[in-house]
Amino acid sequence: MPLLKIPQSSDPPISPEDSAESSSDEINFSWELNTSSHHRIRLFLLLAPGSVIFLSTIIAMNWADPKLHVYMALGGFVLTLWAILKGGDLVKIYDQRYKKKRLEELNS
């Protein structure tokens, strides 16, 4: 199966202007947030809470009674998924703060 080559460009995507008046709230910074440094920060914010809960579940299972391992594993799994979902909220907060910071830089 041939490999697909995806173009890697650091330039923002060019989109036609719909109107002469464009407010600063409509500026899209997603292309900047997908660069390597921001992508790594966003990935860390997404996965860190779930990873902490997953590792603490494994450590807690070390000292628990073997009869409780199934319940602890299921509870840890559910809590890990919940933490990953909450990590998505952290990514949204990061994106909003970055957008606000960039808008302030552009306006000054």
Secondary structure, DSSP 4 states (H G I P E B T S, - for coil): -PPPPPP---SPPP---S-S---GGG---HHHHTSHHHHHHHHHHHHHHHHHHHHHHHHHHHHS-GGGHHHHHHHHHHHHHHHHHHHHHHHHHHHHHHHHHHHHHHH-
